[in-house]
Amino acid sequence: MTQPATRNDKQPSTDRLAASLFAEVLIADQLSRNLISKALPRGMQISHFSVLNLLAHVNEERTPAQLAQAFHVTRGAMTNTLSRLEWAGHIHIRPDWDDARRKFVSISPAGRAARDTAIAAFMPLIAEVVRDIGADRVRGALPVLRELRVRLEGEAD
């Protein structure tokens, strides 16, 4: 007579599945960053593009602290990225008129153009990958990847 499977009997299988999932996600992340980095305009890093993309998408000012939180990086790392973007003329940083200790960041017209140039450079590459995999299969994977991201964001908080 066999015993019913217990949670411990299923654990190794679940652990292997989790390890395989995270290995694929990490490798895909590394390879996609490499692909995008090569296509970005000279001098632009993925962190720069990401900030410009967020600011263009929300189309309103953010504080450096809000940006650091959005990207799950330290304030120091975000300050470094913002300094480089400001030096390049891609963002404007202004003081908060109500609280001099705080600043606000917005995308400049040059930053919006740089972001658009970056998208034009790498979009054909990632669109080709989606075409090769198949749009329906990618659509099927998105809910799982989105739920994974949401769960991991909850763990990061």
C-alpha positions, 0 to 999 in steps of 0.5 A, spaced: 500 500 500 502 506 498 502 512 502 499 519 499 504 524 497 506 529 502 508 536 501 516 534 502 515 529 497 513 534 492 518 539 495 524 537 490 520 537 484 518 544 486 525 546 488 528 544 481 522 548 477 523 554 481 531 553 480 530 552 472 525 558 472 530 563 476 536 560 471 532 562 465 529 569 468 537 571 470 540 568 463 534 572 459 535 578 463 543 578 462 542 577 454 537 582 453 541 587 457 547 585 453 542 586 446 539 593 448 546 595 451 549 594 444 544 598 441 543 604 445 546 610 443 553 612 445 554 613 452 547 611 454 547 606 459 541 602 461 540 605 467 540 612 463 535 609 458 530 606 464 530 613 468 528 617 461 523 612 459 519 612 466 519 620 466 517 620 459 511 615 460 509 618 467 510 625 463 510 628 470 516 630 475 519 625 480 523 626 486 530 622 486 527 618 492 521 616 488 526 614 482 530 610 487 524 607 490 521 605 483 528 602 480 529 599 487 536 602 487 539 606 493 539 614 493 546 614 492 546 610 485 540 614 483 544 621 484 549 618 480 545 616 474 541 623 475 548 627 475 550 623 468 543 625 465 543 632 467 550 633 465 548 630 458 542 635 458 537 629 458 533 631 464 532 638 468 533 638 476 529 643 480 528 645 487 522 644 491 519 651 492 516 649 498 521 644 501 528 646 499 531 640 501 527 636 496 528 636 488 524 634 482 526 631 476 523 632 469 525 629 462 528 635 457 526 635 450 533 632 449 532 627 453 525 625 450 529 625 443 535 621 446 530 616 449 526 615 442 533 614 439 534 609 443 527 605 442 528 606 435 535 602 435 533 596 439 526 595 438 527 592 431 531 587 435 526 585 441 521 585 436 524 580 432 525 575 438 518 576 439 516 574 432 521 568 432 518 566 438 511 567 436 506 573 439 501 568 442 506 564 446 509 571 448 502 573 450 501 567 454 508 568 458 506 575 460 501 573 465 506 569 469 512 573 468 508 579 471 505 575 477 513 573 478 515 581 478 509 583 482 511 577 487 518 579 487 516 587 488 512 585 494 518 581 497 523 587 496 519 592 500 
